[in-house]
Amino acid sequence: MHLSIKQLTGSHRPKDASLVKKFAKCSIKVSSSHPKVPGHHPLCLFKRKSTQLTNGIKADIKQYDQDSWTEWLVRLNQEDLSIYDATIKFSRKFHQFPPIFDTDRLKFTTLGKVNAFKYSLENFFQTNPESYDNRHISKVNKAVQNFLNSQRNDNNIKLTSPPKIQAIIKKINPKKATGPNGIPNKALKMFPSNLLTCITKVFNKCLQHHYFSPSWKIAHVLMFEKPGQNHKLAGNYRPISLLSYQGKHYQLKSYSDQTKRTLL
């Protein structure tokens, strides 16, 4: 119950200051004694609506995660490496990347984080805008071209063999990560002899034609956090490249041996 000035004084304007003080004291007393109706305060209505919206968003996110999980399980297939990848994923501790700051704002999605790392690596690994020593560059290019031309018809190239390839495979750490081809190192150790013979023929043909397949140059890049740095910046991560086993074997044994024999 609130009393107006008219109810206290009989008019809208008080006649003296004592009546104003009387009105103020009475108004405060009556307002404080008036019982409040629970749930009708504007702040209570706002909190109730906010809670409803929050619960609705949480329910939608939970349903989306459940649908995504179901869709991912349905896509698993024994004919490809999806089941193997899932086994590796669940057998290792999952590490969540924090939001990565791009050129304009923070990226929260996986695609946004990948693009942020991509732009960071492209800006870091760039060719020199100027040629500092054109004579030296021309000399190196000429020496490489002469080497390739002189070796194209060389019948004394040191070729590899299935036992050499098998010896390299035996030294492989089976726990190391795979490259873009997706073949695990455990599977390499189980290669039959006829498959080793096929791989040997491919390597020897590459040696004879001085050829290094472009697919062997493709790598999966893993980003590792630098200790003591701000992990929201893409430049504070260390890249590690995972190559396919064919390119590594070809370079470690066949190609490296031939290079040492001709250049030293």
DRENPA-3360 file (N, C-alpha, C; in nm, 2 decimals, always signed):
BEGIN
1 = MHLSIKQL = +0.09/-0.12/+0.00/+0.00/+0.00/+0.00/+0.09/+0.12/+0.00 ~ +0.06/+0.22/-0.10/+0.14/+0.34/-0.11/+0.04/+0.46/-0.08 ~ +0.08/+0.55/+0.00/+0.00/+0.67/+0.02/+0.06/+0.79/-0.05 ~ -0.03/+0.86/-0.13/+0.02/+0.97/-0.21/+0.02/+1.10/-0.12 ~ +0.07/+1.20/-0.18/+0.07/+1.33/-0.11/-0.07/+1.39/-0.09 ~ -0.15/+1.36/-0.19/-0.29/+1.41/-0.18/-0.36/+1.34/-0.06 ~ -0.34/+1.21/-0.04/-0.40/+1.14/+0.07/-0.35/+1.19/+0.21 ~ -0.23/+1.24/+0.21/-0.17/+1.29/+0.34/-0.21/+1.43/+0.37;
9 = TGSHRPKD = -0.21/+1.51/+0.26/-0.22/+1.65/+0.28/-0.35/+1.71/+0.23 ~ -0.42/+1.63/+0.15/-0.55/+1.67/+0.09/-0.53/+1.74/-0.04 ~ -0.41/+1.76/-0.09/-0.38/+1.83/-0.22/-0.25/+1.77/-0.28 ~ -0.22/+1.80/-0.41/-0.10/+1.74/-0.47/+0.02/+1.81/-0.42 ~ +0.01/+1.93/-0.37/+0.13/+2.01/-0.33/+0.13/+2.02/-0.17 ~ +0.23/+1.98/-0.11/+0.24/+2.00/+0.04/+0.25/+2.14/+0.08 ~ +0.19/+2.18/+0.19/+0.19/+2.32/+0.23/+0.32/+2.36/+0.30 ~ +0.39/+2.27/+0.37/+0.51/+2.30/+0.43/+0.61/+2.18/+0.42;
17 = ASLVKKFA = +0.73/+2.21/+0.47/+0.83/+2.10/+0.46/+0.80/+1.99/+0.56 ~ +0.73/+2.01/+0.67/+0.71/+1.91/+0.77/+0.62/+1.80/+0.71 ~ +0.53/+1.84/+0.62/+0.44/+1.75/+0.56/+0.51/+1.66/+0.45 ~ +0.61/+1.72/+0.39/+0.69/+1.65/+0.29/+0.77/+1.54/+0.36 ~ +0.83/+1.57/+0.48/+0.90/+1.47/+0.55/+0.81/+1.36/+0.60 ~ +0.69/+1.40/+0.65/+0.59/+1.30/+0.69/+0.55/+1.21/+0.58 ~ +0.54/+1.26/+0.46/+0.50/+1.18/+0.35/+0.61/+1.08/+0.31 ~ +0.74/+1.13/+0.32/+0.85/+1.04/+0.28/+0.86/+0.93/+0.38;
25 = KCSIKVSS = +0.85/+0.96/+0.51/+0.87/+0.85/+0.61/+0.76/+0.75/+0.60 ~ +0.63/+0.80/+0.58/+0.52/+0.71/+0.57/+0.53/+0.62/+0.44 ~ +0.57/+0.68/+0.33/+0.59/+0.60/+0.21/+0.69/+0.49/+0.22 ~ +0.80/+0.52/+0.29/+0.91/+0.42/+0.31/+0.86/+0.31/+0.40 ~ +0.79/+0.35/+0.50/+0.74/+0.25/+0.60/+0.64/+0.16/+0.54 ~ +0.54/+0.21/+0.46/+0.44/+0.13/+0.40/+0.50/+0.04/+0.29 ~ +0.59/+0.09/+0.21/+0.65/+0.01/+0.10/+0.73/-0.10/+0.16 ~ +0.80/-0.08/+0.27/+0.88/-0.19/+0.32/+0.80/-0.30/+0.39;
33 = SHPKVPGH = +0.68/-0.26/+0.44/+0.59/-0.36/+0.50/+0.50/-0.43/+0.40 ~ +0.50/-0.38/+0.28/+0.41/-0.44/+0.18/+0.47/-0.57/+0.14 ~ +0.40/-0.68/+0.14/+0.45/-0.81/+0.10/+0.48/-0.82/-0.05 ~ +0.60/-0.88/-0.09/+0.63/-0.90/-0.23/+0.58/-1.03/-0.28 ~ +0.52/-1.02/-0.40/+0.47/-1.14/-0.47/+0.59/-1.22/-0.54 ~ +0.62/-1.34/-0.50/+0.73/-1.41/-0.56/+0.71/-1.44/-0.70 ~ +0.82/-1.42/-0.78/+0.82/-1.45/-0.92/+0.77/-1.34/-1.01 ~ +0.72/-1.23/-0.96/+0.67/-1.12/-1.04/+0.77/-1.00/-1.06;
41 = HPLCLFKR = +0.88/-1.01/-1.00/+0.98/-0.91/-1.02/+1.04/-0.92/-1.16 ~ +1.07/-0.81/-1.22/+1.12/-0.82/-1.36/+1.25/-0.89/-1.37 ~ +1.34/-0.88/-1.26/+1.46/-0.96/-1.26/+1.44/-1.11/-1.26 ~ +1.34/-1.15/-1.18/+1.30/-1.29/-1.17/+1.25/-1.35/-1.31 ~ +1.17/-1.27/-1.37/+1.13/-1.31/-1.51/+1.24/-1.32/-1.60 ~ +1.34/-1.23/-1.60/+1.45/-1.23/-1.68/+1.54/-1.36/-1.66 ~ +1.56/-1.39/-1.53/+1.64/-1.51/-1.49/+1.57/-1.64/-1.54 ~ +1.44/-1.64/-1.52/+1.36/-1.76/-1.57/+1.37/-1.78/-1.72;
49 = KSTQLTNG = +1.36/-1.67/-1.79/+1.37/-1.68/-1.94/+1.51/-1.72/-1.98 ~ +1.61/-1.66/-1.91/+1.75/-1.70/-1.94/+1.78/-1.84/-1.91 ~ +1.73/-1.89/-1.80/+1.75/-2.04/-1.77/+1.68/-2.13/-1.87 ~ +1.56/-2.09/-1.92/+1.50/-2.17/-2.02/+1.58/-2.17/-2.15 ~ +1.63/-2.06/-2.20/+1.71/-2.05/-2.32/+1.84/-2.13/-2.30 ~ +1.90/-2.12/-2.19/+2.03/-2.20/-2.16/+2.00/-2.35/-2.17 ~ +1.89/-2.39/-2.10/+1.86/-2.54/-2.11/+1.83/-2.58/-2.25 ~ +1.76/-2.50/-2.32/+1.73/-2.53/-2.46/+1.85/-2.55/-2.55;
57 = IKADIKQY = +1.95/-2.46/-2.53/+2.08/-2.46/-2.60/+2.15/-2.59/-2.56 ~ +2.16/-2.62/-2.44/+2.23/-2.74/-2.39/+2.17/-2.86/-2.45 ~ +2.03/-2.87/-2.45/+1.96/-2.98/-2.51/+1.99/-3.00/-2.66 ~ +2.00/-2.89/-2.73/+2.03/-2.89/-2.88/+2.17/-2.94/-2.90 ~ +2.27/-2.89/-2.82/+2.41/-2.93/-2.83/+2.42/-3.08/-2.80 ~ +2.35/-3.13/-2.70/+2.36/-3.27/-2.66/+2.30/-3.36/-2.77 ~ +2.19/-3.31/-2.84/+2.13/-3.39/-2.94/+2.22/-3.39/-3.07 ~ +2.28/-3.27/-3.10/+2.38/-3.27/-3.21/+2.49/-3.36/-3.19;
65 = DQDSWTEW = +2.55/-3.36/-3.07/+2.66/-3.45/-3.04/+2.62/-3.60/-3.06 ~ +2.50/-3.63/-3.01/+2.45/-3.77/-3.02/+2.43/-3.81/-3.17 ~ +2.37/-3.72/-3.25/+2.35/-3.75/-3.39/+2.49/-3.76/-3.46 ~ +2.58/-3.67/-3.43/+2.71/-3.68/-3.50/+2.78/-3.81/-3.46 ~ +2.77/-3.85/-3.33/+2.83/-3.98/-3.29/+2.77/-4.10/-3.36 ~ +2.64/-4.10/-3.37/+2.57/-4.21/-3.44/+2.61/-4.21/-3.59 ~ +2.62/-4.10/-3.65/+2.66/-4.09/-3.80/+2.80/-4.14/-3.82 ~ +2.89/-4.10/-3.72/+3.03/-4.15/-3.73/+3.04/-4.30/-3.72;
73 = LVRLNQED = +2.96/-4.36/-3.62/+2.97/-4.50/-3.60/+2.91/-4.58/-3.73 ~ +2.81/-4.52/-3.79/+2.76/-4.59/-3.91/+2.86/-4.59/-4.02 ~ +2.94/-4.48/-4.03/+3.04/-4.47/-4.14/+3.16/-4.57/-4.13 ~ +3.18/-4.63/-4.01/+3.29/-4.72/-3.99/+3.27/-4.84/-4.09 ~ +3.39/-4.87/-4.15/+3.38/-4.98/-4.25/+3.51/-5.07/-4.24 ~ +3.49/-5.20/-4.25/+3.61/-5.29/-4.24/+3.69/-5.28/-4.37 ~ +3.64/-5.23/-4.48/+3.72/-5.23/-4.60/+3.82/-5.12/-4.61 ~ +3.81/-5.02/-4.53/+3.91/-4.91/-4.53/+3.97/-4.91/-4.39;
81 = LSIYDATI = +4.04/-4.80/-4.36/+4.11/-4.78/-4.24/+4.03/-4.71/-4.13 ~ +3.90/-4.69/-4.15/+3.82/-4.62/-4.05/+3.82/-4.68/-3.91 ~ +3.80/-4.82/-3.91/+3.80/-4.88/-3.78/+3.94/-4.88/-3.71 ~ +4.04/-4.89/-3.79/+4.18/-4.88/-3.74/+4.20/-4.74/-3.68 ~ +4.16/-4.64/-3.75/+4.18/-4.50/-3.71/+4.10/-4.48/-3.58 ~ +3.98/-4.53/-3.57/+3.90/-4.52/-3.45/+3.97/-4.59/-3.33 ~ +4.03/-4.70/-3.36/+4.09/-4.77/-3.25/+4.21/-4.69/-3.20 ~ +4.29/-4.64/-3.29/+4.40/-4.55/-3.25/+4.36/-4.43/-3.17;
89 = KFSRKFHQ = +4.25/-4.37/-3.22/+4.20/-4.25/-3.16/+4.15/-4.27/-3.01 ~ +4.09/-4.39/-2.99/+4.04/-4.41/-2.85/+4.15/-4.47/-2.76 ~ +4.25/-4.53/-2.82/+4.36/-4.58/-2.74/+4.46/-4.48/-2.69 ~ +4.45/-4.36/-2.75/+4.54/-4.25/-2.71/+4.46/-4.14/-2.64 ~ +4.54/-4.06/-2.56/+4.48/-3.95/-2.49/+4.45/-3.84/-2.58 ~ +4.32/-3.80/-2.58/+4.28/-3.69/-2.68/+4.32/-3.56/-2.62 ~ +4.38/-3.48/-2.71/+4.43/-3.35/-2.68/+4.34/-3.24/-2.75 ~ +4.28/-3.16/-2.68/+4.19/-3.06/-2.74/+4.27/-2.93/-2.76;
97 = FPPIFDTD = +4.27/-2.88/-2.89/+4.34/-2.76/-2.92/+4.26/-2.64/-2.87 ~ +4.32/-2.54/-2.81/+4.24/-2.42/-2.77/+4.21/-2.34/-2.89 ~ +4.12/-2.24/-2.88/+4.09/-2.15/-2.99/+4.21/-2.08/-3.05 ~ +4.23/-2.08/-3.18/+4.35/-2.03/-3.24/+4.32/-1.89/-3.30 ~ +4.40/-1.80/-3.27/+4.38/-1.66/-3.32/+4.43/-1.65/-3.47 ~ +4.34/-1.61/-3.56/+4.37/-1.59/-3.70/+4.40/-1.45/-3.72 ~ +4.40/-1.41/-3.85/+4.43/-1.27/-3.88/+4.32/-1.17/-3.83 ~ +4.20/-1.22/-3.82/+4.09/-1.12/-3.77/+4.03/-1.16/-3.64;
105 = RLKFTTLG = +4.02/-1.29/-3.61/+3.95/-1.32/-3.48/+3.99/-1.47/-3.44 ~ +3.94/-1.51/-3.33/+3.96/-1.65/-3.28/+3.88/-1.75/-3.36 ~ +3.95/-1.86/-3.39/+3.88/-1.97/-3.46/+3.85/-2.08/-3.36 ~ +3.73/-2.13/-3.36/+3.69/-2.23/-3.27/+3.66/-2.36/-3.34 ~ +3.63/-2.36/-3.46/+3.60/-2.49/-3.54/+3.73/-2.55/-3.58 ~ +3.72/-2.68/-3.62/+3.84/-2.75/-3.66/+3.89/-2.69/-3.79 ~ +3.80/-2.66/-3.89/+3.84/-2.61/-4.01/+3.91/-2.47/-4.00 ~ +3.85/-2.39/-3.91/+3.91/-2.26/-3.88/+4.05/-2.27/-3.82;
113 = KVNAFKYS = +4.07/-2.36/-3.73/+4.21/-2.38/-3.67/+4.31/-2.43/-3.78 ~ +4.26/-2.52/-3.87/+4.35/-2.57/-3.97/+4.39/-2.46/-4.07 ~ +4.30/-2.37/-4.10/+4.33/-2.26/-4.19/+4.42/-2.16/-4.12 ~ +4.41/-2.14/-3.99/+4.50/-2.05/-3.92/+4.64/-2.11/-3.92 ~ +4.65/-2.24/-3.90/+4.79/-2.30/-3.90/+4.84/-2.29/-4.05 ~ +4.76/-2.31/-4.14/+4.80/-2.30/-4.28/+4.86/-2.17/-4.32 ~ +4.78/-2.06/-4.28/+4.83/-1.93/-4.32/+4.96/-1.90/-4.24 ~ +4.97/-1.95/-4.12/+5.09/-1.92/-4.04/+5.21/-1.99/-4.10;
121 = LENFFQTN = +5.20/-2.11/-4.15/+5.31/-2.18/-4.21/+5.34/-2.12/-4.34 ~ +5.24/-2.08/-4.42/+5.27/-2.01/-4.55/+5.35/-1.88/-4.53 ~ +5.31/-1.81/-4.43/+5.39/-1.68/-4.40/+5.53/-1.71/-4.35 ~ +5.55/-1.82/-4.28/+5.68/-1.84/-4.22/+5.77/-1.90/-4.33 ~ +5.72/-2.00/-4.41/+5.81/-2.07/-4.50/+5.79/-2.00/-4.64 ~ +5.86/-1.90/-4.67/+5.85/-1.83/-4.80/+5.99/-1.83/-4.86 ~ +5.98/-1.82/-5.00/+6.11/-1.81/-5.07/+6.16/-1.67/-5.06 ~ +6.29/-1.65/-5.08/+6.35/-1.52/-5.07/+6.30/-1.43/-5.18;
129 = PESYDNRH = +6.26/-1.31/-5.15/+6.20/-1.22/-5.25/+6.31/-1.18/-5.35 ~ +6.44/-1.19/-5.31/+6.55/-1.14/-5.40/+6.65/-1.25/-5.41 ~ +6.72/-1.25/-5.52/+6.83/-1.35/-5.54/+6.96/-1.28/-5.49 ~ +7.02/-1.33/-5.38/+7.13/-1.26/-5.32/+7.26/-1.28/-5.40 ~ +7.27/-1.40/-5.47/+7.39/-1.43/-5.55/+7.35/-1.51/-5.67 ~ +7.32/-1.44/-5.78/+7.28/-1.50/-5.90/+7.38/-1.59/-5.96 ~ +7.51/-1.56/-5.95/+7.61/-1.64/-6.00/+7.62/-1.77/-5.93 ~ +7.61/-1.77/-5.80/+7.61/-1.90/-5.73/+7.49/-1.98/-5.76;
137 = ISKVNKAV = +7.37/-1.92/-5.77/+7.25/-2.00/-5.80/+7.26/-2.06/-5.94 ~ +7.31/-1.99/-6.04/+7.33/-2.04/-6.17/+7.43/-2.15/-6.17 ~ +7.54/-2.14/-6.09/+7.64/-2.25/-6.09/+7.58/-2.37/-6.03 ~ +7.50/-2.36/-5.93/+7.44/-2.48/-5.86/+7.35/-2.55/-5.96 ~ +7.26/-2.47/-6.02/+7.17/-2.52/-6.12/+7.24/-2.60/-6.24 ~ +7.34/-2.54/-6.28/+7.42/-2.60/-6.39/+7.48/-2.73/-6.35 ~ +7.54/-2.73/-6.22/+7.60/-2.86/-6.17/+7.50/-2.97/-6.15 ~ +7.38/-2.93/-6.11/+7.27/-3.03/-6.09/+7.23/-3.09/-6.22;
145 = QNFLNSQR = +7.21/-3.00/-6.32/+7.17/-3.04/-6.45/+7.27/-3.13/-6.52 ~ +7.40/-3.10/-6.51/+7.50/-3.18/-6.56/+7.51/-3.32/-6.50 ~ +7.48/-3.32/-6.37/+7.48/-3.45/-6.29/+7.37/-3.54/-6.34 ~ +7.25/-3.48/-6.36/+7.14/-3.56/-6.40/+7.16/-3.61/-6.55 ~ +7.21/-3.52/-6.64/+7.23/-3.56/-6.77/+7.34/-3.67/-6.79 ~ +7.44/-3.66/-6.71/+7.55/-3.76/-6.71/+7.51/-3.90/-6.66 ~ +7.41/-3.90/-6.57/+7.37/-4.02/-6.51/+7.25/-4.09/-6.57 ~ +7.19/-4.03/-6.67/+7.07/-4.09/-6.73/+7.09/-4.22/-6.80;
153 = NDNNIKLT = +7.21/-4.24/-6.86/+7.24/-4.36/-6.93/+7.35/-4.44/-6.86 ~ +7.36/-4.42/-6.73/+7.46/-4.50/-6.66/+7.40/-4.63/-6.62 ~ +7.46/-4.74/-6.67/+7.41/-4.87/-6.64/+7.48/-4.93/-6.51 ~ +7.56/-4.86/-6.45/+7.63/-4.90/-6.32/+7.56/-4.85/-6.20 ~ +7.44/-4.81/-6.21/+7.37/-4.76/-6.09/+7.35/-4.87/-5.99 ~ +7.38/-4.84/-5.86/+7.36/-4.94/-5.76/+7.22/-4.95/-5.72 ~ +7.16/-5.07/-5.76/+7.02/-5.10/-5.74/+7.00/-5.16/-5.61 ~ +6.88/-5.17/-5.56/+6.85/-5.23/-5.44/+6.79/-5.37/-5.46;
161 = SPPKIQAI = +6.76/-5.44/-5.36/+6.71/-5.58/-5.36/+6.61/-5.60/-5.25 ~ +6.52/-5.71/-5.27/+6.43/-5.74/-5.16/+6.49/-5.76/-5.02 ~ +6.60/-5.82/-5.01/+6.66/-5.84/-4.87/+6.69/-5.70/-4.81 ~ +6.74/-5.61/-4.89/+6.77/-5.47/-4.84/+6.64/-5.40/-4.79 ~ +6.54/-5.41/-4.87/+6.41/-5.35/-4.83/+6.36/-5.42/-4.71 ~ +6.37/-5.55/-4.70/+6.32/-5.62/-4.58/+6.40/-5.58/-4.46 ~ +6.53/-5.56/-4.47/+6.62/-5.51/-4.36/+6.58/-5.38/-4.31 ~ +6.54/-5.29/-4.40/+6.50/-5.16/-4.36/+6.36/-5.17/-4.28;
169 = IKKINPKK = +6.27/-5.25/-4.33/+6.14/-5.26/-4.27/+6.16/-5.32/-4.13 ~ +6.25/-5.41/-4.11/+6.27/-5.47/-3.97/+6.31/-5.37/-3.87 ~ +6.38/-5.26/-3.92/+6.43/-5.16/-3.82/+6.32/-5.05/-3.79 ~ +6.21/-5.06/-3.85/+6.10/-4.96/-3.83/+6.04/-4.98/-3.69 ~ +6.02/-4.87/-3.63/+5.95/-4.87/-3.50/+5.80/-4.89/-3.53 ~ +5.74/-5.00/-3.49/+5.59/-5.02/-3.52/+5.50/-4.92/-3.45 ~ +5.55/-4.84/-3.35/+5.46/-4.75/-3.28/+5.46/-4.61/-3.34 ~ +5.54/-4.59/-3.44/+5.54/-4.46/-3.50/+5.42/-4.43/-3.59;
177 = ATGPNGIP = +5.38/-4.31/-3.60/+5.26/-4.27/-3.67/+5.28/-4.29/-3.82 ~ +5.17/-4.31/-3.89/+5.17/-4.34/-4.03/+5.16/-4.21/-4.11 ~ +5.19/-4.22/-4.24/+5.19/-4.11/-4.33/+5.06/-4.09/-4.40 ~ +5.06/-4.02/-4.51/+4.94/-4.00/-4.59/+4.88/-4.13/-4.65 ~ +4.96/-4.23/-4.67/+4.91/-4.36/-4.73/+4.82/-4.43/-4.63 ~ +4.84/-4.41/-4.50/+4.76/-4.47/-4.40/+4.79/-4.61/-4.37 ~ +4.91/-4.66/-4.42/+4.95/-4.80/-4.39/+5.03/-4.80/-4.26 ~ +4.99/-4.87/-4.16/+5.06/-4.87/-4.03/+5.19/-4.95/-4.04;
185 = NKALKMFP = +5.28/-4.92/-3.95/+5.41/-4.98/-3.96/+5.41/-5.13/-3.92 ~ +5.31/-5.17/-3.84/+5.29/-5.31/-3.81/+5.26/-5.39/-3.94 ~ +5.18/-5.33/-4.03/+5.14/-5.40/-4.15/+5.26/-5.41/-4.24 ~ +5.36/-5.32/-4.24/+5.48/-5.33/-4.32/+5.56/-5.45/-4.29 ~ +5.57/-5.48/-4.16/+5.65/-5.59/-4.12/+5.58/-5.73/-4.16 ~ +5.46/-5.72/-4.20/+5.39/-5.84/-4.24/+5.38/-5.86/-4.39 ~ +5.46/-5.78/-4.47/+5.45/-5.78/-4.61/+5.51/-5.92/-4.66 ~ +5.44/-5.98/-4.75/+5.49/-6.11/-4.81/+5.60/-6.08/-4.91;
193 = SNLLTCIT = +5.67/-6.19/-4.95/+5.79/-6.17/-5.03/+5.76/-6.12/-5.17 ~ +5.64/-6.16/-5.22/+5.61/-6.11/-5.36/+5.58/-5.96/-5.36 ~ +5.52/-5.91/-5.25/+5.50/-5.77/-5.24/+5.63/-5.69/-5.22 ~ +5.73/-5.75/-5.15/+5.86/-5.69/-5.14/+5.93/-5.68/-5.28 ~ +5.91/-5.78/-5.36/+5.97/-5.78/-5.49/+5.91/-5.67/-5.58 ~ +5.78/-5.65/-5.56/+5.71/-5.54/-5.64/+5.77/-5.41/-5.60 ~ +5.78/-5.39/-5.47/+5.84/-5.26/-5.42/+5.98/-5.24/-5.46 ~ +6.06/-5.35/-5.47/+6.20/-5.34/-5.51/+6.20/-5.29/-5.66;
201 = KVFNKCLQ = +6.11/-5.35/-5.74/+6.11/-5.31/-5.88/+6.07/-5.16/-5.90 ~ +5.98/-5.12/-5.82/+5.94/-4.97/-5.83/+6.06/-4.89/-5.79 ~ +6.13/-4.92/-5.68/+6.25/-4.84/-5.64/+6.36/-4.84/-5.75 ~ +6.38/-4.96/-5.80/+6.49/-4.97/-5.90/+6.46/-4.89/-6.03 ~ +6.33/-4.89/-6.07/+6.29/-4.81/-6.19/+6.31/-4.66/-6.16 ~ +6.28/-4.62/-6.03/+6.30/-4.48/-6.00/+6.44/-4.44/-6.00 ~ +6.53/-4.53/-5.95/+6.67/-4.51/-5.96/+6.72/-4.49/-6.10 ~ +6.68/-4.58/-6.18/+6.73/-4.58/-6.32/+6.69/-4.45/-6.40;
209 = HHYFSPSW = +6.57/-4.40/-6.36/+6.52/-4.28/-6.43/+6.54/-4.15/-6.35 ~ +6.61/-4.16/-6.23/+6.63/-4.05/-6.15/+6.50/-3.98/-6.11 ~ +6.41/-4.06/-6.06/+6.27/-4.01/-6.04/+6.24/-4.02/-5.89 ~ +6.18/-3.92/-5.84/+6.12/-3.92/-5.70/+5.97/-3.88/-5.71 ~ +5.89/-3.97/-5.68/+5.74/-3.95/-5.70/+5.69/-3.83/-5.62 ~ +5.61/-3.75/-5.68/+5.55/-3.63/-5.61/+5.46/-3.68/-5.49 ~ +5.40/-3.80/-5.50/+5.32/-3.84/-5.39/+5.40/-3.87/-5.27 ~ +5.53/-3.90/-5.29/+5.61/-3.93/-5.17/+5.65/-3.80/-5.10;
217 = KIAHVLMF = +5.63/-3.69/-5.16/+5.66/-3.56/-5.10/+5.55/-3.50/-5.02 ~ +5.43/-3.56/-5.03/+5.32/-3.52/-4.95/+5.33/-3.57/-4.81 ~ +5.30/-3.48/-4.72/+5.31/-3.52/-4.57/+5.19/-3.47/-4.50 ~ +5.17/-3.54/-4.39/+5.07/-3.50/-4.29/+5.15/-3.41/-4.18 ~ +5.10/-3.29/-4.16/+5.17/-3.20/-4.07/+5.10/-3.20/-3.93 ~ +5.17/-3.23/-3.83/+5.12/-3.23/-3.69/+5.18/-3.11/-3.62 ~ +5.09/-3.04/-3.54/+5.13/-2.92/-3.47/+5.15/-2.95/-3.33 ~ +5.26/-2.92/-3.27/+5.29/-2.94/-3.13/+5.32/-2.81/-3.06;
225 = EKPGQNHK = +5.26/-2.80/-2.94/+5.27/-2.67/-2.87/+5.42/-2.65/-2.82 ~ +5.46/-2.53/-2.83/+5.59/-2.49/-2.77/+5.57/-2.46/-2.63 ~ +5.65/-2.51/-2.54/+5.63/-2.49/-2.40/+5.66/-2.34/-2.36 ~ +5.57/-2.30/-2.27/+5.59/-2.16/-2.22/+5.54/-2.05/-2.31 ~ +5.46/-2.09/-2.41/+5.42/-1.99/-2.51/+5.26/-1.98/-2.51 ~ +5.21/-1.87/-2.56/+5.07/-1.85/-2.58/+5.02/-1.95/-2.68 ~ +4.94/-2.05/-2.64/+4.89/-2.15/-2.73/+4.77/-2.11/-2.82 ~ +4.73/-1.98/-2.80/+4.62/-1.93/-2.89/+4.68/-1.87/-3.02;
233 = LAGNYRPI = +4.81/-1.86/-3.03/+4.87/-1.81/-3.15/+4.93/-1.92/-3.23 ~ +4.90/-1.92/-3.36/+4.94/-2.03/-3.45/+5.09/-2.04/-3.46 ~ +5.16/-1.92/-3.45/+5.30/-1.92/-3.46/+5.38/-1.99/-3.34 ~ +5.31/-2.02/-3.24/+5.37/-2.08/-3.12/+5.36/-2.23/-3.12 ~ +5.34/-2.29/-3.24/+5.34/-2.44/-3.25/+5.45/-2.48/-3.34 ~ +5.50/-2.60/-3.31/+5.61/-2.66/-3.39/+5.56/-2.77/-3.49 ~ +5.58/-2.75/-3.62/+5.52/-2.85/-3.71/+5.61/-2.97/-3.73 ~ +5.55/-3.09/-3.74/+5.62/-3.21/-3.76/+5.55/-3.28/-3.88;
241 = SLLSYQGK = +5.63/-3.31/-3.99/+5.58/-3.37/-4.11/+5.59/-3.52/-4.11 ~ +5.49/-3.59/-4.14/+5.48/-3.74/-4.15/+5.47/-3.78/-4.30 ~ +5.58/-3.84/-4.35/+5.59/-3.88/-4.49/+5.54/-4.03/-4.50 ~ +5.51/-4.07/-4.62/+5.48/-4.21/-4.65/+5.60/-4.29/-4.64 ~ +5.58/-4.42/-4.61/+5.69/-4.51/-4.59/+5.77/-4.53/-4.72 ~ +5.71/-4.53/-4.84/+5.78/-4.55/-4.96/+5.89/-4.45/-4.98 ~ +5.85/-4.32/-4.96/+5.95/-4.22/-4.99/+6.06/-4.22/-4.89 ~ +6.03/-4.26/-4.76/+6.14/-4.27/-4.66/+6.23/-4.38/-4.69;
249 = HYQLKSYS = +6.18/-4.50/-4.72/+6.26/-4.61/-4.75/+6.35/-4.59/-4.88 ~ +6.29/-4.53/-4.98/+6.36/-4.50/-5.10/+6.47/-4.41/-5.08 ~ +6.45/-4.31/-4.99/+6.55/-4.21/-4.96/+6.66/-4.27/-4.87 ~ +6.62/-4.34/-4.77/+6.71/-4.39/-4.67/+6.81/-4.49/-4.73 ~ +6.77/-4.58/-4.81/+6.86/-4.68/-4.86/+6.90/-4.66/-5.00 ~ +6.81/-4.67/-5.10/+6.85/-4.67/-5.24/+6.90/-4.53/-5.28 ~ +6.82/-4.43/-5.27/+6.86/-4.30/-5.32/+6.97/-4.24/-5.24 ~ +6.98/-4.26/-5.11/+7.09/-4.20/-5.03/+7.22/-4.27/-5.07;
257 = DQTKRTLL = +7.22/-4.40/-5.09/+7.34/-4.47/-5.12/+7.40/-4.42/-5.26 ~ +7.31/-4.40/-5.35/+7.35/-4.36/-5.48/+7.40/-4.22/-5.48 ~ +7.34/-4.13/-5.40/+7.38/-3.99/-5.39/+7.52/-3.98/-5.32 ~ +7.55/-4.06/-5.22/+7.68/-4.06/-5.15/+7.79/-4.11/-5.25 ~ +7.75/-4.21/-5.33/+7.85/-4.27/-5.42/+7.89/-4.17/-5.53 ~ +7.80/-4.08/-5.57/+7.83/-4.00/-5.69/+7.88/-3.86/-5.65 ~ +7.84/-3.81/-5.53/+7.87/-3.68/-5.49/+8.00/-3.67/-5.40 ~ +8.03/-3.77/-5.33/+8.15/-3.76/-5.24/+8.28/-3.77/-5.32;
% end
